[in-house]
Every structure is written in structure tokens, then in C-alpha cells.
């Protein structure tokens, strides 16, 4: 780790496992209509709903990657440990660690996802519309219908990855 840098505080597998379903729940709540009397809350809520739903998928992909990383006879419990054990530190440095396509490729799940039409379609929606920059965006990106489609697609992918990682509900 670079001098002065600090490790992520909440990068443990249990933290990510807890955060993922909570972020999906938050996303669903943010899809609910907002009466802001002319403000921009409705726009911010839809953008945030899409961001949080994609973040849930990111968390679950990382849980999967941690779960299937074994070093010295044990499974690491932290994302940074798994990255180091696999030699992915440079590949996943900074914003690249939020790249869902890259995370998916590292899981080795692409083939299985592509063979399942429902998952392939949901992944396509997610990949087309989700970006980590949504968390900063104040202007409208999606209408309520499209935001709902994105959150639904994220939920489908999240559940699919969760099942393959053998994560209990």
C-alpha cells in the first residue's frame, strides 16, 4: 500500500454481503414517487436508485471473487486481500475496481451468464446504463420506467451471482 494510503474500511466479505441486499432495498425505495414541489429530488432519487442497484451487483461480484480466492489453505475475508492474492491490485486500482465488466470477467461467469437468456439480457441492461459516476450526476439520466428496468435488471443479476457464490439469504 502506498505511503499515507489507508485500506478500505468496509471491504470485508461480510460487509459486502450485508451491503448488497441493503443497497437493492434502498434502490427500490428510491424508485417510489417523490413530491418535492418543483425541486430536483425525483431526478436525484432515480439516478441514486440506479447507482445503488448497480453497486449491489458490484458488491456481490466482489463477494464471489473473495469466496473463490484461496491462499495458504484459507479463504481471505477482505477484498484487498483477495486482490493481492490474485495479483489484481494494478488491474483493479482506483475506479477500475468498480468496472462491472472487468469484475465479471475475473469471476469467469461470462459463459454461464451468456447461456442464460434472462441473465444475458439483464446484464446487457446493466452494462449499457450503469456507471459509477451516477452517484455524482444531478441531471436526469432516466425516466421512472427506465430506472425501474435498470433496478430490476440489477436485481436479477445480483440474485444469479448470489446463488453461484452460495450466499445464504
C-alpha positions as protocol buffer text, in pm:
chain_id: "A"
residue {
  index: 1
  type: UNK
  ca { x: 0 y: 0 z: 0 }
}
residue {
  index: 2
  type: UNK
  ca { x: 129 y: 347 z: -86 }
}
residue {
  index: 3
  type: UNK
  ca { x: 264 y: 557 z: 195 }
}
residue {
  index: 4
  type: UNK
  ca { x: -17 y: 750 z: 361 }
}
residue {
  index: 5
  type: UNK
  ca { x: -286 y: 541 z: 191 }
}
residue {
  index: 6
  type: UNK
  ca { x: -540 y: 364 z: 405 }
}
residue {
  index: 7
  type: UNK
  ca { x: -713 y: 35 z: 344 }
}
residue {
  index: 8
  type: UNK
  ca { x: -1082 y: 36 z: 269 }
}
residue {
  index: 9
  type: UNK
  ca { x: -1266 y: 31 z: 596 }
}
residue {
  index: 10
  type: UNK
  ca { x: -1555 y: -186 z: 486 }
}
residue {
  index: 11
  type: UNK
  ca { x: -1411 y: -425 z: 231 }
}
residue {
  index: 12
  type: UNK
  ca { x: -1471 y: -747 z: 419 }
}
residue {
  index: 13
  type: UNK
  ca { x: -1679 y: -1022 z: 269 }
}
residue {
  index: 14
  type: UNK
  ca { x: -1933 y: -991 z: 549 }
}
residue {
  index: 15
  type: UNK
  ca { x: -1954 y: -612 z: 493 }
}
residue {
  index: 16
  type: UNK
  ca { x: -2011 y: -660 z: 120 }
}
residue {
  index: 17
  type: UNK
  ca { x: -2263 y: -940 z: 180 }
}
residue {
  index: 18
  type: UNK
  ca { x: -2462 y: -714 z: 412 }
}
residue {
  index: 19
  type: UNK
  ca { x: -2435 y: -407 z: 192 }
}
residue {
  index: 20
  type: UNK
  ca { x: -2552 y: -569 z: -130 }
}
residue {
  index: 21
  type: UNK
  ca { x: -2914 y: -653 z: -34 }
}
residue {
  index: 22
  type: UNK
  ca { x: -2944 y: -329 z: 162 }
}
residue {
  index: 23
  type: UNK
  ca { x: -2844 y: -127 z: -146 }
}
residue {
  index: 24
  type: UNK
  ca { x: -3107 y: -310 z: -353 }
}
residue {
  index: 25
  type: UNK
  ca { x: -3366 y: -232 z: -88 }
}
residue {
  index: 26
  type: UNK
  ca { x: -3256 y: 133 z: -88 }
}
residue {
  index: 27
  type: UNK
  ca { x: -3280 y: 140 z: -468 }
}
residue {
  index: 28
  type: UNK
  ca { x: -3639 y: 10 z: -460 }
}
residue {
  index: 29
  type: UNK
  ca { x: -3732 y: 274 z: -202 }
}
residue {
  index: 30
  type: UNK
  ca { x: -3581 y: 549 z: -417 }
}
residue {
  index: 31
  type: UNK
  ca { x: -3796 y: 442 z: -713 }
}
residue {
  index: 32
  type: UNK
  ca { x: -4107 y: 543 z: -521 }
}
residue {
  index: 33
  type: UNK
  ca { x: -4262 y: 871 z: -640 }
}
residue {
  index: 34
  type: UNK
  ca { x: -4134 y: 1185 z: -471 }
}
residue {
  index: 35
  type: UNK
  ca { x: -4335 y: 1500 z: -411 }
}
residue {
  index: 36
  type: UNK
  ca { x: -4068 y: 1767 z: -394 }
}
residue {
  index: 37
  type: UNK
  ca { x: -4279 y: 2060 z: -512 }
}
residue {
  index: 38
  type: UNK
  ca { x: -4063 y: 2151 z: -807 }
}
residue {
  index: 39
  type: UNK
  ca { x: -3721 y: 2053 z: -672 }
}
residue {
  index: 40
  type: UNK
  ca { x: -3482 y: 1801 z: -823 }
}
residue {
  index: 41
  type: UNK
  ca { x: -3536 y: 1524 z: -569 }
}
residue {
  index: 42
  type: UNK
  ca { x: -3719 y: 1300 z: -818 }
}
residue {
  index: 43
  type: UNK
  ca { x: -3423 y: 1315 z: -1059 }
}
residue {
  index: 44
  type: UNK
  ca { x: -3170 y: 1257 z: -785 }
}
residue {
  index: 45
  type: UNK
  ca { x: -3372 y: 966 z: -649 }
}
residue {
  index: 46
  type: UNK
  ca { x: -3392 y: 789 z: -986 }
}
residue {
  index: 47
  type: UNK
  ca { x: -3020 y: 835 z: -1050 }
}
residue {
  index: 48
  type: UNK
  ca { x: -2941 y: 714 z: -698 }
}
residue {
  index: 49
  type: UNK
  ca { x: -3171 y: 413 z: -736 }
}
residue {
  index: 50
  type: UNK
  ca { x: -2984 y: 304 z: -1048 }
}
residue {
  index: 51
  type: UNK
  ca { x: -2644 y: 365 z: -890 }
}
residue {
  index: 52
  type: UNK
  ca { x: -2728 y: 173 z: -572 }
}
residue {
  index: 53
  type: UNK
  ca { x: -2871 y: -123 z: -762 }
}
residue {
  index: 54
  type: UNK
  ca { x: -2554 y: -148 z: -973 }
}
residue {
  index: 55
  type: UNK
  ca { x: -2347 y: -113 z: -658 }
}
residue {
  index: 56
  type: UNK
  ca { x: -2530 y: -415 z: -515 }
}
residue {
  index: 57
  type: UNK
  ca { x: -2415 y: -616 z: -818 }
}
residue {
  index: 58
  type: UNK
  ca { x: -2060 y: -484 z: -771 }
}
residue {
  index: 59
  type: UNK
  ca { x: -2065 y: -597 z: -407 }
}
residue {
  index: 60
  type: UNK
  ca { x: -2191 y: -943 z: -499 }
}
residue {
  index: 61
  type: UNK
  ca { x: -1930 y: -987 z: -773 }
}
residue {
  index: 62
  type: UNK
  ca { x: -1663 y: -898 z: -519 }
}
residue {
  index: 63
  type: UNK
  ca { x: -1811 y: -1144 z: -267 }
}
residue {
  index: 64
  type: UNK
  ca { x: -1796 y: -1411 z: -537 }
}
residue {
  index: 65
  type: UNK
  ca { x: -1433 y: -1328 z: -613 }
}
residue {
  index: 66
  type: UNK
  ca { x: -1338 y: -1332 z: -245 }
}
residue {
  index: 67
  type: UNK
  ca { x: -1523 y: -1659 z: -188 }
}
residue {
  index: 68
  type: UNK
  ca { x: -1328 y: -1832 z: -463 }
}
residue {
  index: 69
  type: UNK
  ca { x: -985 y: -1698 z: -373 }
}
residue {
  index: 70
  type: UNK
  ca { x: -785 y: -1940 z: -163 }
}
residue {
  index: 71
  type: UNK
  ca { x: -444 y: -1855 z: -24 }
}
residue {
  index: 72
  type: UNK
  ca { x: -228 y: -2066 z: 203 }
}
residue {
  index: 73
  type: UNK
  ca { x: -517 y: -2301 z: 272 }
}
residue {
  index: 74
  type: UNK
  ca { x: -772 y: -2036 z: 367 }
}
residue {
  index: 75
  type: UNK
  ca { x: -1014 y: -1801 z: 202 }
}
residue {
  index: 76
  type: UNK
  ca { x: -938 y: -1432 z: 253 }
}
residue {
  index: 77
  type: UNK
  ca { x: -1211 y: -1231 z: 420 }
}
residue {
  index: 78
  type: UNK
  ca { x: -1126 y: -892 z: 273 }
}
residue {
  index: 79
  type: UNK
  ca { x: -1148 y: -761 z: -82 }
}
residue {
  index: 80
  type: UNK
  ca { x: -799 y: -609 z: -69 }
}
residue {
  index: 81
  type: UNK
  ca { x: -655 y: -946 z: 43 }
}
residue {
  index: 82
  type: UNK
  ca { x: -825 y: -1125 z: -246 }
}
residue {
  index: 83
  type: UNK
  ca { x: -698 y: -866 z: -497 }
}
residue {
  index: 84
  type: UNK
  ca { x: -344 y: -905 z: -366 }
}
residue {
  index: 85
  type: UNK
  ca { x: -361 y: -1287 z: -362 }
}
residue {
  index: 86
  type: UNK
  ca { x: -474 y: -1295 z: -724 }
}
residue {
  index: 87
  type: UNK
  ca { x: -231 y: -1027 z: -842 }
}
residue {
  index: 88
  type: UNK
  ca { x: -516 y: -794 z: -937 }
}
residue {
  index: 89
  type: UNK
  ca { x: -408 y: -485 z: -744 }
}
residue {
  index: 90
  type: UNK
  ca { x: -300 y: -287 z: -1052 }
}
residue {
  index: 91
  type: UNK
  ca { x: -581 y: -422 z: -1267 }
}
residue {
  index: 92
  type: UNK
  ca { x: -843 y: -308 z: -1013 }
}
residue {
  index: 93
  type: UNK
  ca { x: -679 y: 9 z: -885 }
}
residue {
  index: 94
  type: UNK
  ca { x: -895 y: 315 z: -830 }
}
residue {
  index: 95
  type: UNK
  ca { x: -1211 y: 347 z: -1038 }
}
residue {
  index: 96
  type: UNK
  ca { x: -1126 y: 25 z: -1224 }
}
residue {
  index: 97
  type: UNK
  ca { x: -1239 y: -160 z: -912 }
}
residue {
  index: 98
  type: UNK
  ca { x: -1596 y: -50 z: -994 }
}
residue {
  index: 99
  type: UNK
  ca { x: -1584 y: -176 z: -1353 }
}
residue {
  index: 100
  type: UNK
  ca { x: -1860 y: -438 z: -1361 }
}
residue {
  index: 101
  type: UNK
  ca { x: -1748 y: -589 z: -1692 }
}
residue {
  index: 102
  type: UNK
  ca { x: -1397 y: -634 z: -1557 }
}
residue {
  index: 103
  type: UNK
  ca { x: -1523 y: -781 z: -1229 }
}
residue {
  index: 104
  type: UNK
  ca { x: -1746 y: -1021 z: -1421 }
}
residue {
  index: 105
  type: UNK
  ca { x: -1459 y: -1131 z: -1643 }
}
residue {
  index: 106
  type: UNK
  ca { x: -1249 y: -1206 z: -1335 }
}
residue {
  index: 107
  type: UNK
  ca { x: -1524 y: -1429 z: -1194 }
}
residue {
  index: 108
  type: UNK
  ca { x: -1521 y: -1649 z: -1502 }
}
residue {
  index: 109
  type: UNK
  ca { x: -1902 y: -1637 z: -1511 }
}
residue {
  index: 110
  type: UNK
  ca { x: -1937 y: -1480 z: -1858 }
}
residue {
  index: 111
  type: UNK
  ca { x: -2007 y: -1805 z: -2038 }
}
residue {
  index: 112
  type: UNK
  ca { x: -2274 y: -1917 z: -1793 }
}
residue {
  index: 113
  type: UNK
  ca { x: -2433 y: -1571 z: -1799 }
}
residue {
  index: 114
  type: UNK
  ca { x: -2436 y: -1561 z: -2177 }
}
residue {
  index: 115
  type: UNK
  ca { x: -2604 y: -1903 z: -2200 }
}
residue {
  index: 116
  type: UNK
  ca { x: -2892 y: -1788 z: -1981 }
}
residue {
  index: 117
  type: UNK
  ca { x: -3105 y: -1554 z: -2194 }
}
residue {
  index: 118
  type: UNK
  ca { x: -3267 y: -1385 z: -1893 }
}
residue {
  index: 119
  type: UNK
  ca { x: -2931 y: -1312 z: -1729 }
}
residue {
  index: 120
  type: UNK
  ca { x: -2769 y: -1209 z: -2056 }
}
residue {
  index: 121
  type: UNK
  ca { x: -3050 y: -961 z: -2118 }
}
residue {
  index: 122
  type: UNK
  ca { x: -3036 y: -823 z: -1763 }
}
residue {
  index: 123
  type: UNK
  ca { x: -2657 y: -795 z: -1781 }
}
residue {
  index: 124
  type: UNK
  ca { x: -2690 y: -606 z: -2110 }
}
residue {
  index: 125
  type: UNK
  ca { x: -2923 y: -351 z: -1948 }
}
residue {
  index: 126
  type: UNK
  ca { x: -2689 y: -312 z: -1654 }
}
residue {
  index: 127
  type: UNK
  ca { x: -2379 y: -276 z: -1866 }
}
residue {
  index: 128
  type: UNK
  ca { x: -2542 y: -25 z: -2100 }
}
residue {
  index: 129
  type: UNK
  ca { x: -2681 y: 206 z: -1834 }
}
residue {
  index: 130
  type: UNK
  ca { x: -2487 y: 167 z: -1511 }
}
residue {
  index: 131
  type: UNK
  ca { x: -2185 y: 379 z: -1433 }
}
residue {
  index: 132
  type: UNK
  ca { x: -2019 y: 458 z: -1103 }
}
residue {
  index: 133
  type: UNK
  ca { x: -2049 y: 827 z: -1200 }
}
residue {
  index: 134
  type: UNK
  ca { x: -2427 y: 809 z: -1147 }
}
residue {
  index: 135
  type: UNK
  ca { x: -2361 y: 881 z: -781 }
}
residue {
  index: 136
  type: UNK
  ca { x: -2244 y: 1230 z: -878 }
}
residue {
  index: 137
  type: UNK
  ca { x: -2495 y: 1309 z: -1151 }
}
residue {
  index: 138
  type: UNK
  ca { x: -2752 y: 1577 z: -1072 }
}
residue {
  index: 139
  type: UNK
  ca { x: -2919 y: 1596 z: -1412 }
}
residue {
  index: 140
  type: UNK
  ca { x: -3183 y: 1346 z: -1523 }
}
residue {
  index: 141
  type: UNK
  ca { x: -3043 y: 1028 z: -1673 }
}
residue {
  index: 142
  type: UNK
  ca { x: -3350 y: 805 z: -1678 }
}
residue {
  index: 143
  type: UNK
  ca { x: -3724 y: 835 z: -1651 }
}
residue {
  index: 144
  type: UNK
  ca { x: -3903 y: 627 z: -1385 }
}
residue {
  index: 145
  type: UNK
  ca { x: -3981 y: 344 z: -1629 }
}
residue {
  index: 146
  type: UNK
  ca { x: -3618 y: 308 z: -1741 }
}
residue {
  index: 147
  type: UNK
  ca { x: -3485 y: 343 z: -1386 }
}
residue {
  index: 148
  type: UNK
  ca { x: -3718 y: 63 z: -1279 }
}
residue {
  index: 149
  type: UNK
  ca { x: -3595 y: -156 z: -1567 }
}
residue {
  index: 150
  type: UNK
  ca { x: -3234 y: -95 z: -1459 }
}
residue {
  index: 151
  type: UNK
  ca { x: -3305 y: -174 z: -1094 }
}
residue {
  index: 152
  type: UNK
  ca { x: -3495 y: -488 z: -1198 }
}
residue {
  index: 153
  type: UNK
  ca { x: -3204 y: -598 z: -1419 }
}
residue {
  index: 154
  type: UNK
  ca { x: -2959 y: -541 z: -1135 }
}
residue {
  index: 155
  type: UNK
  ca { x: -3179 y: -747 z: -902 }
}
residue {
  index: 156
  type: UNK
  ca { x: -3181 y: -1036 z: -1149 }
}
residue {
  index: 157
  type: UNK
  ca { x: -2803 y: -1032 z: -1191 }
}
residue {
  index: 158
  type: UNK
  ca { x: -2748 y: -989 z: -816 }
}
residue {
  index: 159
  type: UNK
  ca { x: -2961 y: -1294 z: -732 }
}
residue {
  index: 160
  type: UNK
  ca { x: -2796 y: -1504 z: -1002 }
}
residue {
  index: 161
  type: UNK
  ca { x: -2443 y: -1426 z: -879 }
}
residue {
  index: 162
  type: UNK
  ca { x: -2550 y: -1472 z: -517 }
}
residue {
  index: 163
  type: UNK
  ca { x: -2676 y: -1824 z: -594 }
}
residue {
  index: 164
  type: UNK
  ca { x: -2347 y: -1918 z: -759 }
}
residue {
  index: 165
  type: UNK
  ca { x: -2148 y: -1783 z: -467 }
}
residue {
  index: 166
  type: UNK
  ca { x: -2357 y: -1999 z: -233 }
}
residue {
  index: 167
  type: UNK
  ca { x: -2451 y: -1700 z: -21 }
}
residue {
  index: 168
  type: UNK
  ca { x: -2740 y: -1774 z: 217 }
}
residue {
  index: 169
  type: UNK
  ca { x: -3034 y: -1535 z: 219 }
}
